[in-house]
Amino acid sequence: MEFVGHVCTWISQDGLSDHSPIMLQWMDGLFWKGLPFKFNQAWLDDWEFYSLVHDTWKKLLNMGNCSTMSQIMEKLRILKREVHICEKKKKQQMLVDLLAIEDEISRIHYLS
């Protein structure tokens, strides 16, 4: 366990397969809210993900005199939200595409 400012960090040994999650925890009672940021290995094959991370990470945050670790935690929170929005849009598009394919199959079946 290592302390960086008022944040405790450690590598969890409870990872699955080749995953070893890095855990961050506030030490001043301000605990991370919501679910942890979970990395999906498939994102590495998606260039849109790289752009999303780059654009999100370069955003300047006006957090006053917050520690570097606090800023990283906030950027991860923002990135998590942006990834969720992006994934939701992709799922919606996949549903639209699937419905179009089903319509085409029904049309072909009707014609035969």
GUVO-465266 format. One line per field, with one value per atom (N, C-alpha, C, O): chain; atom name; residue in one letter; x, y, z; residue number from 1. Coordinates in pm, whole numbers, plus 50000, padded with zeros to 5 digits. Layout:
kette <- [A|...]
atom <- [CA|...]
rest <- [a|...]
x <- [X|...]
y <- [Y|...]
z <- [Z|...]
nr <- [NUM|...]
//
This chain:
kette <- [A|A|A|A|A|A|A|A|A|A|A|A|A|A|A|A|A|A|A|A|A|A|A|A|A|A|A|A|A|A|A|A|A|A|A|A|A|A|A|A|A|A|A|A|A|A|A|A|A|A|A|A|A|A|A|A|A|A|A|A|A|A|A|A|A|A|A|A|A|A|A|A|A|A|A|A|A|A|A|A|A|A|A|A|A|A|A|A|A|A|A|A|A|A|A|A|A|A|A|A|A|A|A|A|A|A|A|A|A|A|A|A|A|A|A|A|A|A|A|A|A|A|A|A|A|A|A|A|A|A|A|A|A|A|A|A|A|A|A|A|A|A|A|A|A|A|A|A|A|A|A|A|A|A|A|A|A|A|A|A|A|A|A|A|A|A|A|A|A|A|A|A|A|A|A|A|A|A|A|A|A|A|A|A|A|A|A|A|A|A|A|A|A|A|A|A|A|A|A|A|A|A|A|A|A|A|A|A|A|A|A|A|A|A|A|A|A|A|A|A|A|A|A|A|A|A|A|A|A|A|A|A|A|A|A|A|A|A|A|A|A|A|A|A|A|A|A|A|A|A|A|A|A|A|A|A|A|A|A|A|A|A|A|A|A|A|A|A|A|A|A|A|A|A|A|A|A|A|A|A|A|A|A|A|A|A|A|A|A|A|A|A|A|A|A|A|A|A|A|A|A|A|A|A|A|A|A|A|A|A|A|A|A|A|A|A|A|A|A|A|A|A|A|A|A|A|A|A|A|A|A|A|A|A|A|A|A|A|A|A|A|A|A|A|A|A|A|A|A|A|A|A|A|A|A|A|A|A|A|A|A|A|A|A|A|A|A|A|A|A|A|A|A|A|A|A|A|A|A|A|A|A|A|A|A|A|A|A|A|A|A|A|A|A|A|A|A|A|A|A|A|A|A|A|A|A|A|A|A|A|A|A|A|A|A|A|A|A|A|A|A|A|A|A|A|A|A|A|A|A|A|A|A|A|A|A|A|A|A|A|A|A|A|A|A|A|A|A]
atom <- [N|CA|C|O|N|CA|C|O|N|CA|C|O|N|CA|C|O|N|CA|C|O|N|CA|C|O|N|CA|C|O|N|CA|C|O|N|CA|C|O|N|CA|C|O|N|CA|C|O|N|CA|C|O|N|CA|C|O|N|CA|C|O|N|CA|C|O|N|CA|C|O|N|CA|C|O|N|CA|C|O|N|CA|C|O|N|CA|C|O|N|CA|C|O|N|CA|C|O|N|CA|C|O|N|CA|C|O|N|CA|C|O|N|CA|C|O|N|CA|C|O|N|CA|C|O|N|CA|C|O|N|CA|C|O|N|CA|C|O|N|CA|C|O|N|CA|C|O|N|CA|C|O|N|CA|C|O|N|CA|C|O|N|CA|C|O|N|CA|C|O|N|CA|C|O|N|CA|C|O|N|CA|C|O|N|CA|C|O|N|CA|C|O|N|CA|C|O|N|CA|C|O|N|CA|C|O|N|CA|C|O|N|CA|C|O|N|CA|C|O|N|CA|C|O|N|CA|C|O|N|CA|C|O|N|CA|C|O|N|CA|C|O|N|CA|C|O|N|CA|C|O|N|CA|C|O|N|CA|C|O|N|CA|C|O|N|CA|C|O|N|CA|C|O|N|CA|C|O|N|CA|C|O|N|CA|C|O|N|CA|C|O|N|CA|C|O|N|CA|C|O|N|CA|C|O|N|CA|C|O|N|CA|C|O|N|CA|C|O|N|CA|C|O|N|CA|C|O|N|CA|C|O|N|CA|C|O|N|CA|C|O|N|CA|C|O|N|CA|C|O|N|CA|C|O|N|CA|C|O|N|CA|C|O|N|CA|C|O|N|CA|C|O|N|CA|C|O|N|CA|C|O|N|CA|C|O|N|CA|C|O|N|CA|C|O|N|CA|C|O|N|CA|C|O|N|CA|C|O|N|CA|C|O|N|CA|C|O|N|CA|C|O|N|CA|C|O|N|CA|C|O|N|CA|C|O|N|CA|C|O|N|CA|C|O|N|CA|C|O|N|CA|C|O|N|CA|C|O|N|CA|C|O|N|CA|C|O|N|CA|C|O|N|CA|C|O|N|CA|C|O|N|CA|C|O|N|CA|C|O|N|CA|C|O|N|CA|C|O|N|CA|C|O]
rest <- [m|m|m|m|e|e|e|e|f|f|f|f|v|v|v|v|g|g|g|g|h|h|h|h|v|v|v|v|c|c|c|c|t|t|t|t|w|w|w|w|i|i|i|i|s|s|s|s|q|q|q|q|d|d|d|d|g|g|g|g|l|l|l|l|s|s|s|s|d|d|d|d|h|h|h|h|s|s|s|s|p|p|p|p|i|i|i|i|m|m|m|m|l|l|l|l|q|q|q|q|w|w|w|w|m|m|m|m|d|d|d|d|g|g|g|g|l|l|l|l|f|f|f|f|w|w|w|w|k|k|k|k|g|g|g|g|l|l|l|l|p|p|p|p|f|f|f|f|k|k|k|k|f|f|f|f|n|n|n|n|q|q|q|q|a|a|a|a|w|w|w|w|l|l|l|l|d|d|d|d|d|d|d|d|w|w|w|w|e|e|e|e|f|f|f|f|y|y|y|y|s|s|s|s|l|l|l|l|v|v|v|v|h|h|h|h|d|d|d|d|t|t|t|t|w|w|w|w|k|k|k|k|k|k|k|k|l|l|l|l|l|l|l|l|n|n|n|n|m|m|m|m|g|g|g|g|n|n|n|n|c|c|c|c|s|s|s|s|t|t|t|t|m|m|m|m|s|s|s|s|q|q|q|q|i|i|i|i|m|m|m|m|e|e|e|e|k|k|k|k|l|l|l|l|r|r|r|r|i|i|i|i|l|l|l|l|k|k|k|k|r|r|r|r|e|e|e|e|v|v|v|v|h|h|h|h|i|i|i|i|c|c|c|c|e|e|e|e|k|k|k|k|k|k|k|k|k|k|k|k|k|k|k|k|q|q|q|q|q|q|q|q|m|m|m|m|l|l|l|l|v|v|v|v|d|d|d|d|l|l|l|l|l|l|l|l|a|a|a|a|i|i|i|i|e|e|e|e|d|d|d|d|e|e|e|e|i|i|i|i|s|s|s|s|r|r|r|r|i|i|i|i|h|h|h|h|y|y|y|y|l|l|l|l|s|s|s|s]
x <- [50085|50000|50089|50189|50053|50133|50040|49929|50087|50008|50063|50182|49974|50009|49915|49797|49966|49879|49780|49821|49652|49551|49478|49364|49545|49488|49578|49700|49518|49590|49578|49469|49689|49686|49744|49838|49688|49745|49699|49598|49773|49738|49667|49722|49546|49466|49518|49549|49527|49567|49446|49460|49328|49204|49169|49053|49265|49238|49200|49234|49132|49094|49195|49233|49238|49335|49454|49529|49471|49587|49554|49633|49441|49400|49447|49425|49510|49547|49503|49577|49383|49329|49413|49460|49432|49496|49383|49295|49387|49281|49326|49440|49234|49257|49151|49033|49190|49092|49129|49244|49029|49048|49072|49004|49167|49197|49134|49146|49068|49010|48858|48790|48805|48661|48583|48463|48645|48576|48598|48686|48519|48539|48481|48388|48538|48492|48347|48312|48264|48123|48094|48155|48003|47965|48056|48137|48042|48121|48261|48280|48358|48494|48502|48417|48606|48631|48689|48795|48620|48665|48710|48636|48830|48886|48848|48862|48800|48762|48874|48902|48936|49048|49012|49099|48886|48843|48857|48865|48859|48872|49005|49015|49106|49236|49231|49320|49129|49113|49030|49008|48984|48895|48967|48991|49000|49073|48991|49047|48859|48773|48797|48787|48828|48856|48981|48984|49085|49208|49180|49230|49101|49065|48985|49006|48893|48811|48898|48880|48992|49082|49168|49182|49224|49310|49235|49282|49117|49039|48993|48992|48954|48908|49024|49010|49138|49251|49315|49368|49310|49376|49291|49340|49166|49081|49142|49180|49150|49203|49091|48980|49122|49023|49058|49174|48959|48979|48946|48834|49045|49023|49101|49120|49145|49216|49347|49428|49367|49492|49483|49549|49401|49387|49517|49595|49538|49657|49649|49541|49762|49768|49682|49611|49687|49607|49458|49381|49416|49275|49234|49123|49322|49293|49282|49196|49370|49363|49232|49166|49193|49067|48948|48858|48949|48841|48841|48735|48958|48966|48917|48852|48948|48896|48744|48677|48690|48544|48481|48380|48541|48490|48505|48414|48620|48643|48542|48490|48514|48416|48281|48215|48240|48112|48113|48016|48223|48233|48233|48171|48303|48307|48167|48123|48097|47960|47870|47793|47878|47797|47830|47741|47959|48004|47957|47908|47971|47927|47776|47728|47701|47555|47516|47426|47584|47556|47587|47513|47698|47735|47632|47597|47583|47482|47353|47287|47316|47195|47210|47116|47328|47352|47350|47300|47405|47403|47259|47227|47173|47033|46964|46888|46991|46935|46982|46902|47111|47166|47103|47071|47086|47026|46882|46841|46806|46668|46662|46573|46755|46760|46792|46734|46881|46916|46796|46767|46727|46608|46501|46435|46483|46385|46425|46340|46553|46602|46582|46544|46608|46588|46440|46405|46353|46210|46165|46082|46220|46185|46229|46153|46350|46401|46319|46287|46285|46207|46067|46014|46009|45878|45880|45784|45991|46003|46027|46001|46077|46110|45997|46011]
y <- [49883|50000|50124|50130|50220|50342|50462|50462|50564|50685|50795|50825|50855|50968|51080|51077|51179|51283|51221|51153|51243|51185|51070|51038|51007|50894|50773|50781|50661|50536|50455|50444|50400|50320|50182|50168|50081|49947|49866|49898|49760|49670|49550|49480|49527|49417|49285|49277|49185|49052|48968|48852|49027|48957|48969|48947|49003|49022|48892|48784|48905|48791|48776|48875|48659|48626|48721|48718|48804|48894|49032|49125|49046|49175|49189|49099|49298|49333|49476|49570|49493|49628|49712|49664|49838|49934|50004|50063|49997|50052|50187|50204|50283|50416|50440|50413|50489|50515|50645|50667|50729|50854|50820|50734|50886|50860|50962|50949|51063|51166|51154|51251|51036|51014|51044|51013|51101|51129|51011|51016|50908|50787|50802|50880|50727|50722|50678|50579|50748|50715|50639|50666|50545|50469|50349|50315|50287|50169|50209|50321|50120|50153|50159|50105|50226|50232|50098|50058|50028|49897|49909|49958|49864|49873|49751|49638|49773|49665|49648|49741|49532|49506|49532|49572|49510|49531|49677|49705|49769|49910|49938|50034|49856|49878|49860|49909|49790|49771|49882|49880|49975|50082|50216|50270|50270|50397|50512|50612|50500|50603|50614|50723|50501|50502|50583|50660|50568|50645|50795|50872|50835|50977|51024|51135|50941|50975|50996|51093|50905|50918|51043|51120|51063|51179|51309|51397|51321|51444|51468|51581|51361|51375|51411|51496|51347|51366|51503|51558|51560|51689|51807|51919|51781|51888|51941|51866|52071|52134|52143|52187|52103|52110|52225|52242|52303|52412|52359|52376|52294|52231|52301|52245|52420|52496|52430|52395|52415|52359|52210|52160|52137|51993|51922|51967|51810|51730|51669|51660|51629|51563|51438|51412|51360|51238|51270|51195|51378|51417|51453|51421|51519|51553|51427|51418|51330|51204|51133|51082|51130|51066|51134|51066|51266|51338|51312|51296|51308|51278|51137|51115|51041|50905|50903|50831|50982|50989|51044|50992|51151|51211|51112|51098|51045|50948|50834|50790|50787|50680|50722|50645|50846|50897|50905|50866|50955|50969|50833|50817|50736|50601|50540|50476|50561|50508|50567|50494|50696|50761|50705|50675|50691|50639|50495|50461|50411|50272|50263|50178|50349|50349|50385|50324|50484|50522|50408|50383|50338|50225|50113|50054|50085|49981|50019|49935|50147|50193|50178|50137|50211|50198|50051|50017|49965|49821|49770|49687|49819|49779|49826|49750|49949|50001|49915|49879|49883|49800|49660|49606|49602|49470|49470|49378|49572|49582|49595|49538|49669|49683|49548|49515|49473|49341|49247|49172|49251|49167|49202|49113|49331|49373|49322|49277|49329|49282|49131|49083|49056|48911|48879|48790|48952|48931|48962|48890|49068|49105|48996|48959|48946|48840|48713|48646|48680|48560|48573|48476|48691|48716|48701|48652|48745|48739|48597|48568|48510|48375|48277|48160]
z <- [50000|50000|50000|50072|49919|49907|49922|49870|49993|50011|49921|49922|49843|49757|49797|49763|49868|49921|50018|50112|49997|50084|50016|50050|49919|49848|49868|49853|49901|49920|49790|49734|49742|49620|49648|49726|49584|49592|49472|49409|49441|49331|49391|49476|49346|49397|49340|49221|49423|49379|49338|49301|49343|49309|49162|49125|49078|48936|48867|48914|48757|48676|48563|48501|48537|48432|48440|48537|48339|48336|48393|48376|48459|48513|48658|48740|48689|48826|48851|48823|48904|48922|49017|49120|48981|49070|49144|49083|49275|49358|49413|49456|49412|49468|49575|49551|49690|49796|49867|49905|49884|49958|50105|50160|50168|50308|50402|50524|50346|50432|50443|50478|50414|50428|50302|50297|50200|50074|49980|49895|49996|49918|49778|49755|49687|49548|49548|49613|49476|49470|49341|49238|49347|49229|49209|49296|49095|49062|49017|48969|49033|48988|48836|48766|48788|48644|48604|48652|48517|48471|48326|48240|48300|48166|48085|48132|47965|47874|47771|47695|47768|47678|47531|47453|47493|47354|47310|47191|47406|47370|47300|47224|47325|47262|47112|47041|47061|46917|46853|46732|46932|46884|46890|46998|46774|46769|46825|46872|46821|46878|47030|47087|47094|47237|47267|47363|47184|47205|47197|47279|47099|47086|47206|47256|47251|47367|47491|47565|47513|47628|47614|47708|47496|47473|47497|47569|47436|47448|47592|47639|47659|47798|47889|47977|47869|47959|47945|48042|47824|47806|47855|47863|47887|47939|48068|48158|48074|48195|48298|48267|48417|48524|48617|48655|48652|48747|48885|48935|48947|49077|49186|49294|49161|49264|49303|49217|49431|49483|49512|49603|49436|49458|49424|49341|49492|49464|49325|49266|49275|49144|49144|49047|49252|49260|49257|49197|49321|49317|49175|49133|49102|48964|48878|48791|48903|48828|48857|48766|48983|49020|48949|48901|48944|48877|48727|48667|48666|48523|48493|48391|48581|48563|48574|48500|48667|48681|48554|48506|48498|48374|48258|48177|48251|48143|48151|48049|48270|48289|48232|48163|48261|48210|48058|47992|48001|47855|47786|47681|47844|47787|47792|47697|47902|47916|47807|47745|47785|47681|47543|47464|47515|47386|47364|47256|47466|47456|47437|47362|47502|47488|47345|47288|47286|47147|47052|46958|47077|46991|47000|46898|47120|47136|47065|47004|47074|47005|46854|46786|46801|46657|46615|46508|46699|46669|46663|46579|46751|46751|46622|46562|46581|46456|46339|46252|46335|46228|46228|46122|46347|46358|46308|46237|46343|46296|46145|46081|46086|45941|45875|45772|45933|45880|45891|45798|46005|46021|45919|45865|45892|45790|45653|45576|45622|45492|45478|45371|45585|45581|45562|45485|45633|45617|45475|45418|45416|45278|45181|45091|45197|45108|45125|45027|45248|45276|45212|45157|45219|45162|45010|44951|44946|44800|44748|44632|44834|44785|44802|44766]
nr <- [1|1|1|1|2|2|2|2|3|3|3|3|4|4|4|4|5|5|5|5|6|6|6|6|7|7|7|7|8|8|8|8|9|9|9|9|10|10|10|10|11|11|11|11|12|12|12|12|13|13|13|13|14|14|14|14|15|15|15|15|16|16|16|16|17|17|17|17|18|18|18|18|19|19|19|19|20|20|20|20|21|21|21|21|22|22|22|22|23|23|23|23|24|24|24|24|25|25|25|25|26|26|26|26|27|27|27|27|28|28|28|28|29|29|29|29|30|30|30|30|31|31|31|31|32|32|32|32|33|33|33|33|34|34|34|34|35|35|35|35|36|36|36|36|37|37|37|37|38|38|38|38|39|39|39|39|40|40|40|40|41|41|41|41|42|42|42|42|43|43|43|43|44|44|44|44|45|45|45|45|46|46|46|46|47|47|47|47|48|48|48|48|49|49|49|49|50|50|50|50|51|51|51|51|52|52|52|52|53|53|53|53|54|54|54|54|55|55|55|55|56|56|56|56|57|57|57|57|58|58|58|58|59|59|59|59|60|60|60|60|61|61|61|61|62|62|62|62|63|63|63|63|64|64|64|64|65|65|65|65|66|66|66|66|67|67|67|67|68|68|68|68|69|69|69|69|70|70|70|70|71|71|71|71|72|72|72|72|73|73|73|73|74|74|74|74|75|75|75|75|76|76|76|76|77|77|77|77|78|78|78|78|79|79|79|79|80|80|80|80|81|81|81|81|82|82|82|82|83|83|83|83|84|84|84|84|85|85|85|85|86|86|86|86|87|87|87|87|88|88|88|88|89|89|89|89|90|90|90|90|91|91|91|91|92|92|92|92|93|93|93|93|94|94|94|94|95|95|95|95|96|96|96|96|97|97|97|97|98|98|98|98|99|99|99|99|100|100|100|100|101|101|101|101|102|102|102|102|103|103|103|103|104|104|104|104|105|105|105|105|106|106|106|106|107|107|107|107|108|108|108|108|109|109|109|109|110|110|110|110|111|111|111|111|112|112|112|112]
//
